[in-house]
Structure formats: C-alpha cells, structure tokens
Amino acid sequence: MSALVLTVDDDFAFLEAVTLLLEGEGFRVRKAGDGEVALARMLEEAPDLVVCDVMMPALDGAALVRRMAEDPRLRAIPVILMTAAPALRADLPACAAVLAKPFFFDTLLDTVRRVLGGRARG
C-alpha cells in the first residue's frame, strides 16, 4: 500500500495543487484546511507524513508540530513545514524539513521521498 500523506494548508488552491501532485506520484493523500482539522484526521488514520503550511488560522503549523510532539500516538510522524516567511524559520520546532515558499514542486517531491525513504510507494 502506498504511503499516506496528510497535506495541511488554508490556501485551498495550493492545497489542491499539492494533493494532485502527490496523488499523481502514487501517494494516498488526505487534506486539512487548518491544524485542528489535521489533528482530528491524524487520530482517525495516522499518516506516514504530514506536509503543513506554517501560517494558518485556528492552529498554525508550528503549534501543530508541538501538539503532535506531546501525543505519543503522533510524535513519530515526520512533518515537512512550508513557509513564505523566512524570518519564522529560526523559531520553528524541530521537524523533518522546512521548505521556503515559493518552491518548485520537484523540490517538494524530492523532500517527501527523502523523508519517507522506502515507504514512498506501495
């Protein structure tokens, strides 16, 4: 079975583009528009990877990573954070990778494959 990636972003068009890109590469994808919804989705079915924007309403990406670290069921799930605000990068919690927006989709795919290692496809 292919790896499950949870994509989290409040920009619907960007979320859809990333979802189509990952699905086109054979990944299973679930979506969430903010961190609160993402947490609920993770508790329904734990993803193999979370790809998450930093700046979002309700629960931002940095807070989501911190909440995941506090939960034994979620702390081992790797996270790739995406941010359009480079100044925020120094204050972000530890995660698998941080991508500065804008980025090429090939960069995202390479990062996803690197983080997932052999779990990239089924």
C-alpha positions in Angstrom: 0.0 0.0 0.0 1.3 3.5 -0.8 2.3 6.0 1.9 -0.4 8.2 3.3 0.4 11.9 3.3 -1.7 14.5 5.1 -1.5 17.9 3.5 -2.4 20.9 5.6 -2.9 24.4 4.2 -5.5 27.2 4.5 -4.9 28.2 0.8 -7.4 25.9 -1.0 -5.8 26.3 -4.4 -2.4 25.4 -3.1 -3.7 22.5 -1.1 -5.4 21.1 -4.2 -2.3 21.5 -6.3 -0.1 19.7 -3.8 -2.7 17.0 -3.4 -2.9 16.4 -7.2 0.9 16.4 -7.4 1.3 13.8 -4.7 -1.6 11.6 -5.9 0.0 11.7 -9.4 3.1 10.3 -7.9 1.2 7.4 -6.3 0.7 8.6 -2.8 -2.5 8.4 -0.9 -3.5 11.9 0.3 -5.8 13.4 2.9 -6.4 17.1 3.3 -7.0 19.6 6.1 -7.5 23.3 6.0 -6.0 24.0 9.4 -4.2 22.4 12.3 -7.3 21.5 14.3 -8.8 19.5 11.4 -5.4 18.0 10.8 -5.1 16.7 14.4 -8.6 15.1 14.1 -7.7 13.4 10.8 -4.4 12.1 12.2 -6.4 10.5 15.1 -8.7 8.8 12.6 -5.9 7.4 10.5 -2.2 8.1 11.3 -0.4 9.4 8.2 3.1 8.4 7.2 3.9 12.0 6.7 2.4 15.5 7.3 3.1 18.3 4.8 2.0 21.5 6.5 1.9 25.3 6.0 3.2 27.3 8.9 0.8 30.3 8.8 -2.8 29.2 9.2 -5.8 30.2 11.4 -7.0 28.2 14.3 -3.8 26.1 14.9 -0.8 27.1 12.9 1.9 24.6 11.6 4.4 25.3 14.4 1.7 24.7 17.1 0.5 21.6 15.3 4.1 20.1 15.4 4.3 21.0 19.1 0.9 19.3 19.8 2.0 16.2 17.8 5.2 16.0 19.9 3.0 15.9 23.1 0.9 13.0 21.9 2.6 9.5 21.9 0.3 8.4 19.0 1.5 11.3 16.8 5.1 12.2 17.9 6.8 9.8 15.5 5.1 11.1 12.4 7.5 13.2 10.3 6.5 16.7 9.3 7.6 18.9 6.4 6.7 22.5 7.1 6.3 25.1 4.4 6.6 28.8 5.0 6.5 32.0 3.0 8.0 33.9 5.9 11.8 33.1 6.1 12.1 35.1 9.3 9.9 32.5 11.1 12.3 29.6 10.2 14.5 30.2 13.3 11.5 29.9 15.6 10.1 26.7 14.2 10.0 23.4 16.2 12.2 20.5 15.1 10.7 18.7 12.1 11.9 16.6 9.2 12.3 19.5 6.8 11.3 23.2 6.2 10.6 24.4 2.7 10.6 28.1 1.9 7.7 29.2 -0.3 7.6 29.6 -3.2 9.4 26.3 -4.2 9.4 24.1 -7.2 7.1 21.1 -6.9 10.1 18.9 -7.8 11.7 20.2 -4.6 8.6 19.1 -2.6 8.6 15.7 -4.2 12.3 15.1 -3.6 11.8 16.1 0.1 8.8 13.9 0.5 10.7 10.9 -1.0 13.8 11.6 1.2 11.7 11.8 4.4 9.7 8.7 3.6 12.6 6.7 2.4 11.5 3.3 1.3 7.8 4.0 2.3 7.3 6.3 -0.7 5.2 3.9 -2.7 3.5 0.6 -2.3 
